[in-house]
Amino acid sequence: MIATITNIEQLNDRDFIFAFDCAEIALNVAPGQFVEVGVSKAYDPFLRRPFSVYSTDGTVIKLLVRVVGRGTKVMSAWRVGDSVDILGPFGNLFTWRPEDTDLILVGGGVGFAPINFLLDRLAQTDKKVHLLFSPKRESELIAHLEAGKNLSVTVAENRAEIGPLLQKMISGVGGAALYACGPYGMMKLVAGLGAENHAPTWLSMEAAMGCGFGICGGCIVPVKDGEDFAYKKACNDGPIFSGEEILFDE
Amino acid sequence: MSERLKVKLNGIELCNPVTLASGCCGNAVELDPHTDLSALGGVTLKTVTREPRKGNPPPRILDVHGGMMSSIGLMNVGIDQYLEKVLPAAAGVLRPGQRIVSVGGSVVDDYIYAINAIAEKYGKDEIAALELNACCPNVKAGGAAFSSNPGMVAELTKAVCRISPYPVIVKIIANFPNMNEVAKAVEAEGADAIHMSISPMGIAIDIKKKKPYFYNVKAPLSGPLVKPIGILKTWDLYEEISLPMIASGGIACADDAVEYMMAGLSAVAIGAMNYINPKVGEEVVLGLEKYCEENAISNISEIVGIAHVR
């Protein structure tokens, strides 16, 4: 569907928050889901670019975009009022159990996008949310958050600090569920700590994606399958996977 | 559905010449929420093999200027689960006349096994055509693709045509210099149509890792950038055989389909464009309808190979 850019907020020299008026998606999307953004009508780049939804506001969806390659470079030149072809929402969603009173959310860099959307939705509940963000030098991504009765915010200087800080948070609350999105190494670490502490762990995984809705078989994620392994699709089977399920590289 | 788009490729009758290429439309059900599948002439499901296959390790997809590279590796659940789950689900969203099943294998017996299994459950009126994926490596020939060699493709085509209750399309890769000889072998052994996969091989290097991007090093190119190569292959082959031809190779709009048909195709197969525009198939059908109307064409087959007339 065609969406109009209503606002562009530049956070630093490479991170932007784009707001698109797109009721069909905004009114149906849930935290963890993603959209496929058409970047070029001239097929260069050819493939759409997938982005987890960062937040919604009425009929508007917001995407957190870091300029890292050809597609996002084209997007960095977009202006308010431009029309963009967006498909979605796609994928499964973050869910939480009624019995979990405390939830620990971990966001790494631009992987904070779906975590932000989850924070928004959890703010409408009585859950106690503990956010761990890394790295500190990218703190502008969480500058809008206000800690309060139901939200505590911890910032890790870098990845080396994530493990000790996360373990402390898990021990502190006891029985919390974990939710994470960020770089591969961070996800592996969170999955490991989740397993050690018997904490349900939900990870938003990333893979080079062709279509976004399950027809190309490109965006696979290796998962455990008994003694063997299998590939699941990040778009249809994910992007949210259980930490126990993912088969991480050694 | 208009009469003027109906096409006949020997024993295969399609309500229009627009099909979706195997491997580029999942097993139809994934695409169903995003487009009107009923508008299409045919949908070729993902290739099924005798045993399940995991497919290639990631990464499998790379965007390139004007198209993409992919290295998927025939990921599929194997014929048993295919018949239990995949084909019944696909049959739920496609009319019998739209269903094209694609079968692959490592040896001729694998193909025969899978086709016999399908034929036990689905009668000849329940499936429009069988596509033989002859692009698969033949393990008895050191892994060379069946369609790289006229003798190998002839053996496969002959064996399958003998037992298949469905009309047979043989899909070949158009990358080999002896492609015309391969196509002649397919024609001689009694196939109903030939499908050329226009997917020239390429290599991409991950410059950060200083190594090839794909595990298998080489990977096929697809998307709009390959269309001129596809038109060339179609052109050349049309002059060599009279077997109806289908090709997949960068078809992005109705004009592309018209161009390919004027070069010699009887039907087109849409591949990578489905990834970025899941409605492309129905848009091409509408565009062909409009083309016929504007050019007073009573049946689209009138334009097949028309550009060859001098």
HADDOCK unambig.tbl for C-alpha pairs under 7 A between the chains (distance, minus, plus):
assign (segid A and resid 43 and name CA) (segid B and resid 66 and name CA) 5.01 0.50 0.50
assign (segid A and resid 43 and name CA) (segid B and resid 67 and name CA) 6.83 0.50 0.50
assign (segid A and resid 44 and name CA) (segid B and resid 65 and name CA) 5.24 0.50 0.50
assign (segid A and resid 44 and name CA) (segid B and resid 66 and name CA) 5.18 0.50 0.50
assign (segid A and resid 45 and name CA) (segid B and resid 63 and name CA) 6.68 0.50 0.50
assign (segid A and resid 45 and name CA) (segid B and resid 64 and name CA) 6.87 0.50 0.50
assign (segid A and resid 45 and name CA) (segid B and resid 65 and name CA) 6.04 0.50 0.50
assign (segid A and resid 45 and name CA) (segid B and resid 66 and name CA) 6.68 0.50 0.50
assign (segid A and resid 46 and name CA) (segid B and resid 63 and name CA) 6.26 0.50 0.50
assign (segid A and resid 46 and name CA) (segid B and resid 64 and name CA) 7.00 0.50 0.50
assign (segid A and resid 46 and name CA) (segid B and resid 65 and name CA) 6.80 0.50 0.50
assign (segid A and resid 46 and name CA) (segid B and resid 66 and name CA) 5.59 0.50 0.50
assign (segid A and resid 46 and name CA) (segid B and resid 67 and name CA) 5.24 0.50 0.50
assign (segid A and resid 46 and name CA) (segid B and resid 68 and name CA) 6.92 0.50 0.50
assign (segid A and resid 47 and name CA) (segid B and resid 63 and name CA) 6.16 0.50 0.50
assign (segid A and resid 47 and name CA) (segid B and resid 276 and name CA) 5.99 0.50 0.50
assign (segid A and resid 48 and name CA) (segid B and resid 276 and name CA) 6.07 0.50 0.50
assign (segid A and resid 208 and name CA) (segid B and resid 59 and name CA) 6.49 0.50 0.50
assign (segid A and resid 208 and name CA) (segid B and resid 61 and name CA) 6.07 0.50 0.50
assign (segid A and resid 209 and name CA) (segid B and resid 61 and name CA) 6.59 0.50 0.50
assign (segid A and resid 210 and name CA) (segid B and resid 61 and name CA) 6.27 0.50 0.50
assign (segid A and resid 210 and name CA) (segid B and resid 275 and name CA) 6.21 0.50 0.50
assign (segid A and resid 211 and name CA) (segid B and resid 275 and name CA) 4.30 0.50 0.50
assign (segid A and resid 211 and name CA) (segid B and resid 276 and name CA) 6.16 0.50 0.50
assign (segid A and resid 213 and name CA) (segid B and resid 30 and name CA) 6.56 0.50 0.50
assign (segid A and resid 214 and name CA) (segid B and resid 26 and name CA) 6.67 0.50 0.50
assign (segid A and resid 214 and name CA) (segid B and resid 30 and name CA) 5.89 0.50 0.50
assign (segid A and resid 215 and name CA) (segid B and resid 24 and name CA) 6.06 0.50 0.50
assign (segid A and resid 215 and name CA) (segid B and resid 25 and name CA) 4.93 0.50 0.50
assign (segid A and resid 215 and name CA) (segid B and resid 26 and name CA) 3.86 0.50 0.50
assign (segid A and resid 215 and name CA) (segid B and resid 30 and name CA) 6.20 0.50 0.50
assign (segid A and resid 215 and name CA) (segid B and resid 31 and name CA) 6.99 0.50 0.50
assign (segid A and resid 216 and name CA) (segid B and resid 23 and name CA) 6.51 0.50 0.50
assign (segid A and resid 216 and name CA) (segid B and resid 24 and name CA) 5.60 0.50 0.50
assign (segid A and resid 216 and name CA) (segid B and resid 25 and name CA) 6.88 0.50 0.50
assign (segid A and resid 216 and name CA) (segid B and resid 26 and name CA) 6.32 0.50 0.50
assign (segid A and resid 217 and name CA) (segid B and resid 72 and name CA) 6.56 0.50 0.50
assign (segid A and resid 218 and name CA) (segid B and resid 60 and name CA) 5.11 0.50 0.50
assign (segid A and resid 218 and name CA) (segid B and resid 61 and name CA) 5.58 0.50 0.50
assign (segid A and resid 218 and name CA) (segid B and resid 72 and name CA) 6.37 0.50 0.50
assign (segid A and resid 220 and name CA) (segid B and resid 58 and name CA) 6.55 0.50 0.50
assign (segid A and resid 230 and name CA) (segid B and resid 54 and name CA) 6.60 0.50 0.50
assign (segid A and resid 231 and name CA) (segid B and resid 54 and name CA) 6.65 0.50 0.50
